[in-house]
Amino acid sequence: MLSGTIPNFAPVATFVINIHGRVQGVGFRPFIYRLAVRNELKGWVENRTDGVRIKINAEPDQAVRFVRAIREEKPPASHIVEIISKEDSAEDFSDFRILKSENSGEEITQVSPDIALCKDCLEDMKTQSHRLDYPFINCTNCGPRFTIIRDLPYDREKTSMKPFRMCERCRAEYTEILDRRFHAQPVACSLCGPEYKLHCKKEVISDFDQIIRTSAELIREGKILAIKGMGGYFLACDAQNEKAVDRLRLAKNRDGKPFAVMFRNMDSLKEFLHMQKPEEDILQSWRRPILLAKKKKSLASGVSVGFSTTGAMLPYMPLHYLLFEKLELPAIVLTSGNISEEPIIIDDKKALEVLGPFSDAVLTYNREIHNRTDDSVTTYVNGRERLLRRSRGYVPEPFIVSNKVEGILATGAELVNCFSLGRNRQAIMSQHIGDLKNLETLEFYRESIGRFKKLFQFNAELIAHDLHPDYLSTRWAKEQNIKLLGIQHHHAHIASCMAEHGLDEKVIGVAMDGVGYGDDGKIWGGEFLLCDYAGYERKLHFEYIPMPGGDAATKNPWRMLLGYLYHYQKEDLQLDQFEVLQSIAPDQSQLVLDMLRKDINSPLTSSAGRLFDAVSALLGLCTTASFHAEAPMKLESAAAKNINDSYSFTIAEDISFKETFTAIIADLNRGMDKGIISAKFHNTLINTIFAAAKKISLESGINKVALSGGTFQNRYLLEGVETKLSENGYKVFSQEKIPANDGGLALGQLMIAAEKRRLACV
C-alpha cells in the first residue's frame, strides 16, 4: 500500500467513483494519485477487473471538478467509456493511497493494446545510465501490453515479465508514485531485463552493441535479417536493394503481394510518399499502424510490385530507433516473419528452424510473446481513417454496443479471420488471425479463442457462425457442445457497419465482396439488402454468373472472364477474338469452355469481387492471381484520374453488366488506354450502386445506406459511392474503426445473434 500525506480538513461527504474503459497498463492509478494530491483530496484508488475504483472525501463541487479533470487530463493511451460517481456511506480518510489490485468477479476491464515507444523513453535511452541504448525501455505511457499479458488484473506476475526480477533501481522507480514508471509492469533495465541474442551463421552474439552494429552491417550489405518484434518475428532488408528484396520475396513464397516498409522518420517517408497532415498524425500516433499511401518516389521495384501505393510505418520499438542510428538507409522492408499464409512466428526455436535457413541472421530475445499480433494496416479515404487489418495497437480494445452481447461467441469467416466475444455490452474482437486454410492458422485460431476466454473470464452460451458449411470457423463451431446460430454472410457485413455507427433501425445495406454463402445455396457478393439486426430482405443483386472450377476461378481471373463472356455470348463465343486469352494454353481455355457448356463444376455467383476479376483479366492486368484480391487491386491501381465517363448497365429483377462488357470490348478494340477503361468501369459501379440504392429508397422510404464488404477497400469506389449518395441527400455509413472486409464480420454476427436472442428466436 502506497500513500502520500495530505493536510487534514473536515470531510463533507464520501464519494465512490467507478471508471470503466482502457484504464489499466496506461498509468491511470498514478495519474489519479497525482490529481488527488493536487486537489488536496483524501481516499484511495485501486485496479479492479472491472476497471478503476476511487473513494474520496470531498465537497460535492470538489467531486464534480475532480471527475471533470479525470476526463480532461487522462493519460494519452487511456480510453474512458464511462465514469459513475455517487455518494457513499461516510468514511474518514487520513491521506490518499493506491491500493493493491482486486479481482471483482464477473465484470472485466479493458486490456491495453501495445503502445509505441514514447518521446520521454526515447530521451531516457540516451540519458539514463542504466538504460543507455537499452532496447526494452518502457514506462506507463508506452511498451508491450496485450502481447505479454496472461491474465487480469494487469500485474507483473501475470505477464511474460514474471521471470525478470527487478533490480533495486527499477524497483525504486516502480514503487515511487510520482515516477513515470510507477507500476509499469514491463519496467526493466540493462541490469535486470530481457536481452537480445544474434544468431549469425554458427556464432551467437550476446553483447548488444555488437548485435546492433552487426545487424546494421548485414542489412547494408543486402542481407536478410529475422527480427523478433513486439508481437512476432519480422523479416528485414534494405528497401532500396533490388536483389535483397527479390531474394526475400522468393524466400517467403510471395510472388506478387506488396511488402510493408519502415522508414527512418517522417522526413524520409515524405521523400518517397505523398502525405496529408491527417496521414502523418495516424503514422505518428501511439498505435503506429502501417498506412497505405500514394507513391511519390520508388523504392526497389519488388517492394510495391507495380502498385501505386506503399504500406508505410514508422519505428515503434526501441530496437527500431537503435537500428536506424547505425543505418544510413531511409527505409527497410519489415514484413511478417512467416512462410506464405502461415501465422507470424513467435517461438524462438521455430524462428531459427523456419526463418534461419534463408536469413543471414536471426535476432531473438528471452521474453516470451504470449499473444501474437501482426502490424495493423490502415488507410485514409474521404477524410477518415479506414482500418484494413486490426491487430497491434488496436486489439483488444472493445467496442461498446447497443445490445447486451454477454455469452455470445462470433466465429467470423474464413478469409482474414477475426473472432469476437461478448461481455455485457462490450464486443471484444480478436487480433488478425488470417486465412483459415491451413492447420497452423487453425491452431492459432483455437489457441486465441482459449486465451481470450481465460483473459476476459468468458463463458460461451451461444455461438454465431457463418452459413458456409465448409468454412473451418463453421466446422469448429459445430464441434462445440453449445447452442448454435448460423448467420448469413452479407447480413453480418451490414450489421457490423451498423454496430460501428450505433444504428439500430432498418437501413439499405450495400454489401460488396468476393464470396458469401447465400440462402439459396449460391455464392453471393453483390448484394442490396433492406435490413436491421433482426433480419433482412434481399432486394437486388448482381446477376448470377457461372464460376468455372469454383475456387479455382478466384486464383485464375481468366476463368471468371470466360464465365462472363459465355454467359453473355453463349455459343457465339469465339475465344480467338480476345487477345488476353491467347496467353492461356488452348487446352486449358477449351476445357473451361466445355465446363461452362456442360454446366460442370460451375457454381453461380453474384460476387462483386468476381466481376472485378473478370474485368481485370479482360484488360490483361491480371489473368492469374498470386494472392487474394490481386486482380481487383491491379484494376483499381490502373484507373486514370479525372475521368467522368461510364458504361451502361441494366437494373431489372437483377443487375446486368452485359452492356458494360460489350462497351469495354469495343473500347479495347479501338485501342483505348486501359487506365481510362478502368476508370469508366469504376464509375459504372458507382452509378450502379447509387441507382440500386435510390430504387430501394423510393420503394421503402428509407434513406440511410450502410456500405460494407471487402470491395469497399477500393479507394476509388468508396470515395465515389459515398460522394454520390451524400450529394443526393442520403445518409451514408461506411466502416472506419472496423475493417470492411471479413475481418469485421464477427462484430455483425455478434449483434445479429444478440438481437435474435433478445427476440427469443434462439
RAPE-V587078 format. One record per helix or strand of 3 or more residues. SS is the DSSP state (H for helix, E for strand). FROM is the first residue (numbers start at 1). LEN is the number of residues. Records with the same first field share a line. If there is no record, write none. Layout:
SS: FROM-LEN ; FROM-LEN
This chain:
E: 2-4 ; 13-10 ; 42-7 ; 51-8 ; 79-10 ; 95-4 ; 196-5 ; 203-3 ; 225-4 ; 233-6 ; 260-4 ; 290-6 ; 309-6 ; 331-6 ; 361-5 ; 377-5 ; 384-6 ; 408-3 ; 420-4 ; 426-4 ; 462-5 ; 483-5 ; 507-11 ; 523-9 ; 536-7 ; 545-4 ; 602-4 ; 704-5 ; 731-3
H: 28-11 ; 60-14 ; 119-9 ; 129-3 ; 156-3 ; 168-8 ; 208-13 ; 242-10 ; 266-7 ; 277-8 ; 301-4 ; 318-9 ; 348-7 ; 439-17 ; 472-8 ; 489-12 ; 552-4 ; 557-16 ; 575-3 ; 579-5 ; 586-13 ; 608-11 ; 630-9 ; 658-12 ; 674-27 ; 710-4 ; 715-13 ; 742-17
